């Protein structure tokens, strides 16, 4: 029973080492990932001032915004 426990421990350590080795030698992506932020949904304002603020934000978000990581 004691040998079985040591064999399991050794297997866990070997598996962890293999995962670390694989993560270090994994191929890196050639280009950075690009995330596209969707425009905000239309909101119905309750006052004219709120309508102007919301319209200004929606005008800024008409083009997709690319966020680089």
CHARMM-style PDB file with segment names, atoms N, HN, CA, C and O in Angstrom:
ATOM      1  N   UNK     1       0.834  -1.196   0.000  1.00  0.00      PROA
ATOM      2  CA  UNK     1       0.000   0.000   0.000  1.00  0.00      PROA
ATOM      3  C   UNK     1       0.873   1.252   0.000  1.00  0.00      PROA
ATOM      4  O   UNK     1       0.555   2.243  -0.658  1.00  0.00      PROA
ATOM      5  N   UNK     2       1.964   1.196   0.737  1.00  0.00      PROA
ATOM      6  HN  UNK     2       2.223   0.391   1.272  1.00  0.00      PROA
ATOM      7  CA  UNK     2       2.867   2.337   0.820  1.00  0.00      PROA
ATOM      8  C   UNK     2       3.514   2.604  -0.544  1.00  0.00      PROA
ATOM      9  O   UNK     2       3.702   3.759  -0.924  1.00  0.00      PROA
ATOM     10  N   UNK     3       3.851   1.546  -1.276  1.00  0.00      PROA
ATOM     11  HN  UNK     3       3.697   0.607  -0.968  1.00  0.00      PROA
ATOM     12  CA  UNK     3       4.439   1.717  -2.604  1.00  0.00      PROA
ATOM     13  C   UNK     3       3.428   2.321  -3.578  1.00  0.00      PROA
ATOM     14  O   UNK     3       3.801   3.105  -4.451  1.00  0.00      PROA
ATOM     15  N   UNK     4       2.171   1.966  -3.434  1.00  0.00      PROA
ATOM     16  HN  UNK     4       1.869   1.329  -2.725  1.00  0.00      PROA
ATOM     17  CA  UNK     4       1.138   2.522  -4.287  1.00  0.00      PROA
ATOM     18  C   UNK     4       0.985   4.024  -4.066  1.00  0.00      PROA
ATOM     19  O   UNK     4       0.840   4.787  -5.021  1.00  0.00      PROA
ATOM     20  N   UNK     5       1.017   4.429  -2.838  1.00  0.00      PROA
ATOM     21  HN  UNK     5       1.135   3.809  -2.063  1.00  0.00      PROA
ATOM     22  CA  UNK     5       0.904   5.859  -2.517  1.00  0.00      PROA
ATOM     23  C   UNK     5       2.085   6.622  -3.099  1.00  0.00      PROA
ATOM     24  O   UNK     5       1.906   7.702  -3.661  1.00  0.00      PROA
ATOM     25  N   UNK     6       3.285   6.074  -2.971  1.00  0.00      PROA
ATOM     26  HN  UNK     6       3.430   5.197  -2.515  1.00  0.00      PROA
ATOM     27  CA  UNK     6       4.467   6.749  -3.523  1.00  0.00      PROA
ATOM     28  C   UNK     6       4.418   6.777  -5.053  1.00  0.00      PROA
ATOM     29  O   UNK     6       4.852   7.747  -5.675  1.00  0.00      PROA
ATOM     30  N   UNK     7       3.894   5.721  -5.648  1.00  0.00      PROA
ATOM     31  HN  UNK     7       3.542   4.933  -5.143  1.00  0.00      PROA
ATOM     32  CA  UNK     7       3.771   5.693  -7.109  1.00  0.00      PROA
ATOM     33  C   UNK     7       2.763   6.751  -7.571  1.00  0.00      PROA
ATOM     34  O   UNK     7       2.989   7.407  -8.587  1.00  0.00      PROA
ATOM     35  N   UNK     8       1.664   6.925  -6.847  1.00  0.00      PROA
ATOM     36  HN  UNK     8       1.480   6.391  -6.021  1.00  0.00      PROA
ATOM     37  CA  UNK     8       0.696   7.965  -7.192  1.00  0.00      PROA
ATOM     38  C   UNK     8       1.302   9.360  -7.033  1.00  0.00      PROA
ATOM     39  O   UNK     8       1.089  10.232  -7.875  1.00  0.00      PROA
ATOM     40  N   UNK     9       2.047   9.565  -5.968  1.00  0.00      PROA
ATOM     41  HN  UNK     9       2.220   8.856  -5.284  1.00  0.00      PROA
ATOM     42  CA  UNK     9       2.703  10.856  -5.763  1.00  0.00      PROA
ATOM     43  C   UNK     9       3.691  11.149  -6.889  1.00  0.00      PROA
ATOM     44  O   UNK     9       3.746  12.268  -7.399  1.00  0.00      PROA
ATOM     45  N   UNK    10       4.457  10.154  -7.266  1.00  0.00      PROA
ATOM     46  HN  UNK    10       4.412   9.245  -6.851  1.00  0.00      PROA
ATOM     47  CA  UNK    10       5.431  10.322  -8.335  1.00  0.00      PROA
ATOM     48  C   UNK    10       4.720  10.613  -9.662  1.00  0.00      PROA
ATOM     49  O   UNK    10       5.180  11.442 -10.447  1.00  0.00      PROA
ATOM     50  N   UNK    11       3.618   9.941  -9.904  1.00  0.00      PROA
ATOM     51  HN  UNK    11       3.244   9.267  -9.267  1.00  0.00      PROA
ATOM     52  CA  UNK    11       2.851  10.185 -11.120  1.00  0.00      PROA
ATOM     53  C   UNK    11       2.281  11.591 -11.163  1.00  0.00      PROA
ATOM     54  O   UNK    11       2.274  12.229 -12.216  1.00  0.00      PROA
ATOM     55  N   UNK    12       1.805  12.073 -10.031  1.00  0.00      PROA
ATOM     56  HN  UNK    12       1.811  11.554  -9.176  1.00  0.00      PROA
ATOM     57  CA  UNK    12       1.256  13.432  -9.961  1.00  0.00      PROA
ATOM     58  C   UNK    12       2.354  14.454 -10.228  1.00  0.00      PROA
ATOM     59  O   UNK    12       2.139  15.415 -10.967  1.00  0.00      PROA
ATOM     60  N   UNK    13       3.518  14.258  -9.639  1.00  0.00      PROA
ATOM     61  HN  UNK    13       3.692  13.477  -9.039  1.00  0.00      PROA
ATOM     62  CA  UNK    13       4.635  15.179  -9.845  1.00  0.00      PROA
ATOM     63  C   UNK    13       5.090  15.137 -11.301  1.00  0.00      PROA
ATOM     64  O   UNK    13       5.364  16.181 -11.893  1.00  0.00      PROA
ATOM     65  N   UNK    14       5.172  13.938 -11.886  1.00  0.00      PROA
ATOM     66  HN  UNK    14       4.949  13.089 -11.406  1.00  0.00      PROA
ATOM     67  CA  UNK    14       5.593  13.813 -13.278  1.00  0.00      PROA
ATOM     68  C   UNK    14       4.570  14.474 -14.208  1.00  0.00      PROA
ATOM     69  O   UNK    14       4.946  15.143 -15.170  1.00  0.00      PROA
ATOM     70  N   UNK    15       3.298  14.289 -13.923  1.00  0.00      PROA
ATOM     71  HN  UNK    15       2.992  13.745 -13.142  1.00  0.00      PROA
ATOM     72  CA  UNK    15       2.259  14.900 -14.748  1.00  0.00      PROA
ATOM     73  C   UNK    15       2.314  16.427 -14.645  1.00  0.00      PROA
ATOM     74  O   UNK    15       2.163  17.115 -15.655  1.00  0.00      PROA
ATOM     75  N   UNK    16       2.524  16.958 -13.456  1.00  0.00      PROA
ATOM     76  HN  UNK    16       2.647  16.399 -12.636  1.00  0.00      PROA
ATOM     77  CA  UNK    16       2.662  18.407 -13.277  1.00  0.00      PROA
ATOM     78  C   UNK    16       3.873  18.946 -14.025  1.00  0.00      PROA
ATOM     79  O   UNK    16       3.807  20.006 -14.647  1.00  0.00      PROA
ATOM     80  N   UNK    17       4.967  18.217 -13.963  1.00  0.00      PROA
ATOM     81  HN  UNK    17       5.021  17.356 -13.458  1.00  0.00      PROA
ATOM     82  CA  UNK    17       6.160  18.634 -14.701  1.00  0.00      PROA
ATOM     83  C   UNK    17       5.921  18.627 -16.200  1.00  0.00      PROA
ATOM     84  O   UNK    17       6.386  19.518 -16.911  1.00  0.00      PROA
ATOM     85  N   UNK    18       5.196  17.624 -16.683  1.00  0.00      PROA
ATOM     86  HN  UNK    18       4.818  16.900 -16.106  1.00  0.00      PROA
ATOM     87  CA  UNK    18       4.868  17.555 -18.102  1.00  0.00      PROA
ATOM     88  C   UNK    18       3.996  18.739 -18.519  1.00  0.00      PROA
ATOM     89  O   UNK    18       4.209  19.318 -19.584  1.00  0.00      PROA
ATOM     90  N   UNK    19       3.022  19.100 -17.695  1.00  0.00      PROA
ATOM     91  HN  UNK    19       2.848  18.629 -16.829  1.00  0.00      PROA
ATOM     92  CA  UNK    19       2.173  20.259 -18.013  1.00  0.00      PROA
ATOM     93  C   UNK    19       2.983  21.547 -18.071  1.00  0.00      PROA
ATOM     94  O   UNK    19       2.770  22.377 -18.955  1.00  0.00      PROA
ATOM     95  N   UNK    20       3.906  21.716 -17.139  1.00  0.00      PROA
ATOM     96  HN  UNK    20       4.078  21.042 -16.421  1.00  0.00      PROA
ATOM     97  CA  UNK    20       4.754  22.912 -17.144  1.00  0.00      PROA
ATOM     98  C   UNK    20       5.644  22.920 -18.372  1.00  0.00      PROA
ATOM     99  O   UNK    20       5.801  23.958 -19.015  1.00  0.00      PROA
ATOM    100  N   UNK    21       6.232  21.774 -18.710  1.00  0.00      PROA
ATOM    101  HN  UNK    21       6.105  20.931 -18.188  1.00  0.00      PROA
ATOM    102  CA  UNK    21       7.096  21.668 -19.889  1.00  0.00      PROA
ATOM    103  C   UNK    21       6.319  22.008 -21.155  1.00  0.00      PROA
ATOM    104  O   UNK    21       6.810  22.746 -22.009  1.00  0.00      PROA
ATOM    105  N   UNK    22       5.108  21.470 -21.277  1.00  0.00      PROA
ATOM    106  HN  UNK    22       4.709  20.870 -20.584  1.00  0.00      PROA
ATOM    107  CA  UNK    22       4.284  21.743 -22.461  1.00  0.00      PROA
ATOM    108  C   UNK    22       3.897  23.216 -22.552  1.00  0.00      PROA
ATOM    109  O   UNK    22       3.876  23.782 -23.645  1.00  0.00      PROA
ATOM    110  N   UNK    23       3.592  23.840 -21.423  1.00  0.00      PROA
ATOM    111  HN  UNK    23       3.609  23.380 -20.535  1.00  0.00      PROA
ATOM    112  CA  UNK    23       3.187  25.244 -21.466  1.00  0.00      PROA
ATOM    113  C   UNK    23       4.362  26.148 -21.819  1.00  0.00      PROA
ATOM    114  O   UNK    23       4.164  27.203 -22.421  1.00  0.00      PROA
ATOM    115  N   UNK    24       5.579  25.755 -21.457  1.00  0.00      PROA
ATOM    116  HN  UNK    24       5.740  24.898 -20.968  1.00  0.00      PROA
ATOM    117  CA  UNK    24       6.745  26.563 -21.788  1.00  0.00      PROA
ATOM    118  C   UNK    24       7.120  26.432 -23.259  1.00  0.00      PROA
ATOM    119  O   UNK    24       7.619  27.386 -23.855  1.00  0.00      PROA
ATOM    120  N   UNK    25       6.888  25.275 -23.844  1.00  0.00      PROA
ATOM    121  HN  UNK    25       6.483  24.500 -23.360  1.00  0.00      PROA
ATOM    122  CA  UNK    25       7.293  25.021 -25.218  1.00  0.00      PROA
ATOM    123  C   UNK    25       6.133  25.084 -26.206  1.00  0.00      PROA
ATOM    124  O   UNK    25       6.280  24.668 -27.355  1.00  0.00      PROA
ATOM    125  N   UNK    26       5.010  25.586 -25.786  1.00  0.00      PROA
ATOM    126  HN  UNK    26       4.890  25.924 -24.853  1.00  0.00      PROA
ATOM    127  CA  UNK    26       3.858  25.708 -26.682  1.00  0.00      PROA
ATOM    128  C   UNK    26       4.131  26.823 -27.695  1.00  0.00      PROA
ATOM    129  O   UNK    26       4.735  27.836 -27.344  1.00  0.00      PROA
ATOM    130  N   UNK    27       3.699  26.653 -28.934  1.00  0.00      PROA
ATOM    131  HN  UNK    27       3.208  25.830 -29.220  1.00  0.00      PROA
ATOM    132  CA  UNK    27       3.921  27.710 -29.930  1.00  0.00      PROA
ATOM    133  C   UNK    27       3.126  28.967 -29.582  1.00  0.00      PROA
ATOM    134  O   UNK    27       1.965  28.901 -29.177  1.00  0.00      PROA
ATOM    135  N   UNK    28       3.776  30.092 -29.749  1.00  0.00      PROA
ATOM    136  HN  UNK    28       4.718  30.145 -30.078  1.00  0.00      PROA
ATOM    137  CA  UNK    28       3.143  31.375 -29.451  1.00  0.00      PROA
ATOM    138  C   UNK    28       2.339  31.827 -30.667  1.00  0.00      PROA
ATOM    139  O   UNK    28       2.743  31.553 -31.797  1.00  0.00      PROA
ATOM    140  N   UNK    29       1.211  32.514 -30.467  1.00  0.00      PROA
ATOM    141  HN  UNK    29       0.882  32.736 -29.549  1.00  0.00      PROA
ATOM    142  CA  UNK    29       0.438  33.006 -31.613  1.00  0.00      PROA
ATOM    143  C   UNK    29       1.245  34.049 -32.389  1.00  0.00      PROA
ATOM    144  O   UNK    29       1.956  34.860 -31.797  1.00  0.00      PROA
ATOM    145  N   UNK    30       1.128  34.020 -33.706  1.00  0.00      PROA
ATOM    146  HN  UNK    30       0.550  33.361 -34.187  1.00  0.00      PROA
ATOM    147  CA  UNK    30       1.894  34.923 -34.562  1.00  0.00      PROA
ATOM    148  C   UNK    30       1.403  36.363 -34.440  1.00  0.00      PROA
ATOM    149  O   UNK    30       2.209  37.293 -34.486  1.00  0.00      PROA
ATOM    150  N   UNK    31       0.109  36.558 -34.287  1.00  0.00      PROA
ATOM    151  HN  UNK    31      -0.545  35.802 -34.250  1.00  0.00      PROA
ATOM    152  CA  UNK    31      -0.456  37.890 -34.189  1.00  0.00      PROA
ATOM    153  C   UNK    31      -1.163  38.043 -32.847  1.00  0.00      PROA
ATOM    154  O   UNK    31      -1.654  37.062 -32.289  1.00  0.00      PROA
ATOM    155  N   UNK    32      -1.217  39.270 -32.326  1.00  0.00      PROA
ATOM    156  HN  UNK    32      -0.818  40.067 -32.780  1.00  0.00      PROA
ATOM    157  CA  UNK    32      -1.941  39.456 -31.068  1.00  0.00      PROA
ATOM    158  C   UNK    32      -3.435  39.222 -31.265  1.00  0.00      PROA
ATOM    159  O   UNK    32      -3.971  39.417 -32.356  1.00  0.00      PROA
ATOM    160  N   UNK    33      -4.079  38.811 -30.215  1.00  0.00      PROA
ATOM    161  HN  UNK    33      -3.644  38.653 -29.329  1.00  0.00      PROA
ATOM    162  CA  UNK    33      -5.527  38.595 -30.276  1.00  0.00      PROA
ATOM    163  C   UNK    33      -6.240  39.943 -30.333  1.00  0.00      PROA
ATOM    164  O   UNK    33      -5.825  40.905 -29.686  1.00  0.00      PROA
ATOM    165  N   UNK    34      -7.296  39.999 -31.100  1.00  0.00      PROA
ATOM    166  HN  UNK    34      -7.633  39.217 -31.625  1.00  0.00      PROA
ATOM    167  CA  UNK    34      -8.082  41.229 -31.245  1.00  0.00      PROA
ATOM    168  C   UNK    34      -9.495  40.933 -30.780  1.00  0.00      PROA
ATOM    169  O   UNK    34     -10.130  39.994 -31.259  1.00  0.00      PROA
ATOM    170  N   UNK    35      -9.981  41.728 -29.855  1.00  0.00      PROA
ATOM    171  HN  UNK    35      -9.464  42.491 -29.466  1.00  0.00      PROA
ATOM    172  CA  UNK    35     -11.344  41.594 -29.357  1.00  0.00      PROA
ATOM    173  C   UNK    35     -12.144  42.785 -29.872  1.00  0.00      PROA
ATOM    174  O   UNK    35     -11.717  43.930 -29.722  1.00  0.00      PROA
ATOM    175  N   UNK    36     -13.282  42.528 -30.468  1.00  0.00      PROA
ATOM    176  HN  UNK    36     -13.628  41.598 -30.590  1.00  0.00      PROA
ATOM    177  CA  UNK    36     -14.127  43.599 -30.998  1.00  0.00      PROA
ATOM    178  C   UNK    36     -15.243  43.864 -30.001  1.00  0.00      PROA
ATOM    179  O   UNK    36     -15.971  42.953 -29.607  1.00  0.00      PROA
ATOM    180  N   UNK    37     -15.365  45.108 -29.604  1.00  0.00      PROA
ATOM    181  HN  UNK    37     -14.774  45.848 -29.924  1.00  0.00      PROA
ATOM    182  CA  UNK    37     -16.382  45.512 -28.644  1.00  0.00      PROA
ATOM    183  C   UNK    37     -17.628  45.911 -29.429  1.00  0.00      PROA
ATOM    184  O   UNK    37     -17.562  46.749 -30.328  1.00  0.00      PROA
ATOM    185  N   UNK    38     -18.749  45.315 -29.086  1.00  0.00      PROA
ATOM    186  HN  UNK    38     -18.803  44.634 -28.356  1.00  0.00      PROA
ATOM    187  CA  UNK    38     -20.001  45.613 -29.784  1.00  0.00      PROA
ATOM    188  C   UNK    38     -20.551  46.970 -29.362  1.00  0.00      PROA
ATOM    189  O   UNK    38     -20.359  47.384 -28.219  1.00  0.00      PROA
ATOM    190  N   UNK    39     -21.229  47.665 -30.266  1.00  0.00      PROA
ATOM    191  HN  UNK    39     -21.384  47.329 -31.195  1.00  0.00      PROA
ATOM    192  CA  UNK    39     -21.839  48.943 -29.900  1.00  0.00      PROA
ATOM    193  C   UNK    39     -22.922  48.753 -28.832  1.00  0.00      PROA
ATOM    194  O   UNK    39     -23.526  47.688 -28.708  1.00  0.00      PROA
ATOM    195  N   UNK    40     -23.136  49.801 -28.087  1.00  0.00      PROA
ATOM    196  HN  UNK    40     -22.645  50.666 -28.188  1.00  0.00      PROA
ATOM    197  CA  UNK    40     -24.155  49.751 -27.030  1.00  0.00      PROA
ATOM    198  C   UNK    40     -25.542  49.639 -27.650  1.00  0.00      PROA
ATOM    199  O   UNK    40     -25.782  50.117 -28.758  1.00  0.00      PROA
ATOM    200  N   UNK    41     -26.436  49.010 -26.928  1.00  0.00      PROA
ATOM    201  HN  UNK    41     -26.241  48.622 -26.027  1.00  0.00      PROA
ATOM    202  CA  UNK    41     -27.820  48.897 -27.397  1.00  0.00      PROA
ATOM    203  C   UNK    41     -28.540  50.232 -27.229  1.00  0.00      PROA
ATOM    204  O   UNK    41     -28.137  51.065 -26.417  1.00  0.00      PROA
ATOM    205  N   UNK    42     -29.581  50.425 -27.982  1.00  0.00      PROA
ATOM    206  HN  UNK    42     -29.908  49.749 -28.642  1.00  0.00      PROA
ATOM    207  CA  UNK    42     -30.345  51.667 -27.905  1.00  0.00      PROA
ATOM    208  C   UNK    42     -31.088  51.729 -26.581  1.00  0.00      PROA
ATOM    209  O   UNK    42     -31.736  50.767 -26.169  1.00  0.00      PROA
ATOM    210  N   UNK    43     -30.984  52.869 -25.928  1.00  0.00      PROA
ATOM    211  HN  UNK    43     -30.457  53.650 -26.263  1.00  0.00      PROA
ATOM    212  CA  UNK    43     -31.634  53.082 -24.637  1.00  0.00      PROA
ATOM    213  C   UNK    43     -32.645  54.212 -24.815  1.00  0.00      PROA
ATOM    214  O   UNK    43     -32.345  55.220 -25.454  1.00  0.00      PROA
ATOM    215  N   UNK    44     -33.831  54.049 -24.256  1.00  0.00      PROA
ATOM    216  HN  UNK    44     -34.075  53.230 -23.737  1.00  0.00      PROA
ATOM    217  CA  UNK    44     -34.833  55.113 -24.354  1.00  0.00      PROA
ATOM    218  C   UNK    44     -34.644  56.087 -23.192  1.00  0.00      PROA
ATOM    219  O   UNK    44     -34.846  55.711 -22.037  1.00  0.00      PROA
ATOM    220  N   UNK    45     -34.260  57.332 -23.480  1.00  0.00      PROA
ATOM    221  HN  UNK    45     -34.096  57.637 -24.419  1.00  0.00      PROA
ATOM    222  CA  UNK    45     -34.028  58.305 -22.405  1.00  0.00      PROA
ATOM    223  C   UNK    45     -35.334  58.917 -21.900  1.00  0.00      PROA
ATOM    224  O   UNK    45     -36.353  58.909 -22.591  1.00  0.00      PROA
ATOM    225  N   UNK    46     -35.275  59.447 -20.677  1.00  0.00      PROA
ATOM    226  HN  UNK    46     -34.447  59.453 -20.116  1.00  0.00      PROA
ATOM    227  CA  UNK    46     -36.455  60.056 -20.072  1.00  0.00      PROA
ATOM    228  C   UNK    46     -36.447  61.578 -20.194  1.00  0.00      PROA
ATOM    229  O   UNK    46     -37.498  62.210 -20.097  1.00  0.00      PROA
ATOM    230  N   UNK    47     -35.264  62.174 -20.406  1.00  0.00      PROA
ATOM    231  HN  UNK    47     -34.410  61.660 -20.484  1.00  0.00      PROA
ATOM    232  CA  UNK    47     -35.171  63.633 -20.543  1.00  0.00      PROA
ATOM    233  C   UNK    47     -34.387  63.968 -21.813  1.00  0.00      PROA
ATOM    234  O   UNK    47     -33.643  63.126 -22.314  1.00  0.00      PROA
ATOM    235  N   UNK    48     -34.543  65.184 -22.339  1.00  0.00      PROA
ATOM    236  HN  UNK    48     -35.148  65.868 -21.931  1.00  0.00      PROA
ATOM    237  CA  UNK    48     -33.780  65.574 -23.537  1.00  0.00      PROA
ATOM    238  C   UNK    48     -32.259  65.578 -23.302  1.00  0.00      PROA
ATOM    239  O   UNK    48     -31.492  65.247 -24.206  1.00  0.00      PROA
ATOM    240  N   UNK    49     -31.830  65.951 -22.096  1.00  0.00      PROA
ATOM    241  HN  UNK    49     -32.453  66.220 -21.362  1.00  0.00      PROA
ATOM    242  CA  UNK    49     -30.399  65.963 -21.802  1.00  0.00      PROA
ATOM    243  C   UNK    49     -29.842  64.529 -21.825  1.00  0.00      PROA
ATOM    244  O   UNK    49     -28.750  64.283 -22.338  1.00  0.00      PROA
ATOM    245  N   UNK    50     -30.605  63.605 -21.267  1.00  0.00      PROA
ATOM    246  HN  UNK    50     -31.492  63.805 -20.851  1.00  0.00      PROA
ATOM    247  CA  UNK    50     -30.168  62.212 -21.281  1.00  0.00      PROA
ATOM    248  C   UNK    50     -30.130  61.692 -22.712  1.00  0.00      PROA
ATOM    249  O   UNK    50     -29.251  60.909 -23.072  1.00  0.00      PROA
ATOM    250  N   UNK    51     -31.081  62.129 -23.521  1.00  0.00      PROA
ATOM    251  HN  UNK    51     -31.795  62.765 -23.229  1.00  0.00      PROA
ATOM    252  CA  UNK    51     -31.095  61.713 -24.927  1.00  0.00      PROA
ATOM    253  C   UNK    51     -29.833  62.201 -25.649  1.00  0.00      PROA
ATOM    254  O   UNK    51     -29.251  61.460 -26.441  1.00  0.00      PROA
ATOM    255  N   UNK    52     -29.408  63.437 -25.383  1.00  0.00      PROA
ATOM    256  HN  UNK    52     -29.881  64.040 -24.739  1.00  0.00      PROA
ATOM    257  CA  UNK    52     -28.205  63.978 -26.018  1.00  0.00      PROA
ATOM    258  C   UNK    52     -26.960  63.216 -25.571  1.00  0.00      PROA
ATOM    259  O   UNK    52     -26.084  62.931 -26.388  1.00  0.00      PROA
ATOM    260  N   UNK    53     -26.872  62.882 -24.285  1.00  0.00      PROA
ATOM    261  HN  UNK    53     -27.583  63.113 -23.621  1.00  0.00      PROA
ATOM    262  CA  UNK    53     -25.706  62.146 -23.788  1.00  0.00      PROA
ATOM    263  C   UNK    53     -25.655  60.756 -24.401  1.00  0.00      PROA
ATOM    264  O   UNK    53     -24.593  60.298 -24.823  1.00  0.00      PROA
ATOM    265  N   UNK    54     -26.793  60.089 -24.452  1.00  0.00      PROA
ATOM    266  HN  UNK    54     -27.655  60.461 -24.109  1.00  0.00      PROA
ATOM    267  CA  UNK    54     -26.837  58.738 -25.014  1.00  0.00      PROA
ATOM    268  C   UNK    54     -26.523  58.775 -26.505  1.00  0.00      PROA
ATOM    269  O   UNK    54     -25.833  57.894 -27.017  1.00  0.00      PROA
ATOM    270  N   UNK    55     -27.025  59.789 -27.201  1.00  0.00      PROA
ATOM    271  HN  UNK    55     -27.586  60.505 -26.785  1.00  0.00      PROA
ATOM    272  CA  UNK    55     -26.747  59.914 -28.635  1.00  0.00      PROA
ATOM    273  C   UNK    55     -25.260  60.141 -28.875  1.00  0.00      PROA
ATOM    274  O   UNK    55     -24.705  59.613 -29.839  1.00  0.00      PROA
ATOM    275  N   UNK    56     -24.607  60.919 -28.015  1.00  0.00      PROA
ATOM    276  HN  UNK    56     -25.058  61.348 -27.232  1.00  0.00      PROA
ATOM    277  CA  UNK    56     -23.174  61.165 -28.166  1.00  0.00      PROA
ATOM    278  C   UNK    56     -22.382  59.870 -27.979  1.00  0.00      PROA
ATOM    279  O   UNK    56     -21.439  59.608 -28.726  1.00  0.00      PROA
ATOM    280  N   UNK    57     -22.757  59.067 -26.995  1.00  0.00      PROA
ATOM    281  HN  UNK    57     -23.523  59.280 -26.388  1.00  0.00      PROA
ATOM    282  CA  UNK    57     -22.068  57.794 -26.764  1.00  0.00      PROA
ATOM    283  C   UNK    57     -22.304  56.849 -27.936  1.00  0.00      PROA
ATOM    284  O   UNK    57     -21.374  56.180 -28.384  1.00  0.00      PROA
ATOM    285  N   UNK    58     -23.516  56.787 -28.430  1.00  0.00      PROA
ATOM    286  HN  UNK    58     -24.272  57.331 -28.066  1.00  0.00      PROA
ATOM    287  CA  UNK    58     -23.807  55.894 -29.550  1.00  0.00      PROA
ATOM    288  C   UNK    58     -23.105  56.347 -30.822  1.00  0.00      PROA
ATOM    289  O   UNK    58     -22.734  55.511 -31.646  1.00  0.00      PROA
ATOM    290  N   UNK    59     -22.916  57.641 -30.999  1.00  0.00      PROA
ATOM    291  HN  UNK    59     -23.218  58.320 -30.330  1.00  0.00      PROA
ATOM    292  CA  UNK    59     -22.169  58.127 -32.156  1.00  0.00      PROA
ATOM    293  C   UNK    59     -20.713  57.693 -32.076  1.00  0.00      PROA
ATOM    294  O   UNK    59     -20.107  57.376 -33.099  1.00  0.00      PROA
ATOM    295  N   UNK    60     -20.143  57.675 -30.873  1.00  0.00      PROA
ATOM    296  HN  UNK    60     -20.635  57.933 -30.042  1.00  0.00      PROA
ATOM    297  CA  UNK    60     -18.765  57.226 -30.718  1.00  0.00      PROA
ATOM    298  C   UNK    60     -18.641  55.732 -30.998  1.00  0.00      PROA
ATOM    299  O   UNK    60     -17.586  55.278 -31.440  1.00  0.00      PROA
ATOM    300  N   UNK    61     -19.699  54.962 -30.749  1.00  0.00      PROA
ATOM    301  HN  UNK    61     -20.556  55.331 -30.390  1.00  0.00      PROA
ATOM    302  CA  UNK    61     -19.636  53.514 -30.875  1.00  0.00      PROA
ATOM    303  C   UNK    61     -20.174  52.994 -32.204  1.00  0.00      PROA
ATOM    304  O   UNK    61     -20.464  51.803 -32.325  1.00  0.00      PROA
ATOM    305  N   UNK    62     -20.312  53.861 -33.197  1.00  0.00      PROA
ATOM    306  HN  UNK    62     -20.076  54.828 -33.099  1.00  0.00      PROA
ATOM    307  CA  UNK    62     -20.812  53.372 -34.480  1.00  0.00      PROA
ATOM    308  C   UNK    62     -19.792  52.493 -35.179  1.00  0.00      PROA
ATOM    309  O   UNK    62     -20.171  51.557 -35.883  1.00  0.00      PROA
ATOM    310  N   UNK    63     -18.513  52.770 -35.005  1.00  0.00      PROA
ATOM    311  HN  UNK    63     -18.205  53.531 -34.434  1.00  0.00      PROA
ATOM    312  CA  UNK    63     -17.459  51.940 -35.577  1.00  0.00      PROA
ATOM    313  C   UNK    63     -17.011  50.925 -34.531  1.00  0.00      PROA
ATOM    314  O   UNK    63     -16.933  51.261 -33.350  1.00  0.00      PROA
ATOM    315  N   UNK    64     -16.712  49.688 -34.939  1.00  0.00      PROA
ATOM    316  HN  UNK    64     -16.775  49.415 -35.899  1.00  0.00      PROA
ATOM    317  CA  UNK    64     -16.200  48.699 -33.981  1.00  0.00      PROA
ATOM    318  C   UNK    64     -14.867  49.172 -33.400  1.00  0.00      PROA
ATOM    319  O   UNK    64     -14.032  49.732 -34.110  1.00  0.00      PROA
ATOM    320  N   UNK    65     -14.685  48.946 -32.132  1.00  0.00      PROA
ATOM    321  HN  UNK    65     -15.364  48.491 -31.555  1.00  0.00      PROA
ATOM    322  CA  UNK    65     -13.472  49.328 -31.450  1.00  0.00      PROA
ATOM    323  C   UNK    65     -12.638  48.088 -31.222  1.00  0.00      PROA
ATOM    324  O   UNK    65     -13.117  47.127 -30.619  1.00  0.00      PROA
ATOM    325  N   UNK    66     -11.396  48.087 -31.691  1.00  0.00      PROA
ATOM    326  HN  UNK    66     -11.007  48.868 -32.181  1.00  0.00      PROA
ATOM    327  CA  UNK    66     -10.516  46.934 -31.502  1.00  0.00      PROA
ATOM    328  C   UNK    66      -9.714  47.136 -30.235  1.00  0.00      PROA
ATOM    329  O   UNK    66      -9.099  48.187 -30.050  1.00  0.00      PROA
ATOM    330  N   UNK    67      -9.713  46.150 -29.365  1.00  0.00      PROA
ATOM    331  HN  UNK    67     -10.213  45.297 -29.516  1.00  0.00      PROA
ATOM    332  CA  UNK    67      -8.968  46.204 -28.120  1.00  0.00      PROA
ATOM    333  C   UNK    67      -7.849  45.176 -28.220  1.00  0.00      PROA
ATOM    334  O   UNK    67      -8.113  43.988 -28.405  1.00  0.00      PROA
ATOM    335  N   UNK    68      -6.608  45.623 -28.099  1.00  0.00      PROA
ATOM    336  HN  UNK    68      -6.394  46.588 -27.949  1.00  0.00      PROA
ATOM    337  CA  UNK    68      -5.464  44.706 -28.195  1.00  0.00      PROA
ATOM    338  C   UNK    68      -5.054  44.264 -26.810  1.00  0.00      PROA
ATOM    339  O   UNK    68      -5.043  45.047 -25.860  1.00  0.00      PROA
ATOM    340  N   UNK    69      -4.724  43.012 -26.720  1.00  0.00      PROA
ATOM    341  HN  UNK    69      -4.734  42.376 -27.492  1.00  0.00      PROA
ATOM    342  CA  UNK    69      -4.308  42.474 -25.428  1.00  0.00      PROA
ATOM    343  C   UNK    69      -2.816  42.340 -25.411  1.00  0.00      PROA
ATOM    344  OT1 UNK    69      -2.246  41.903 -24.411  1.00  0.00      PROA
TER     345      UNK     69
END
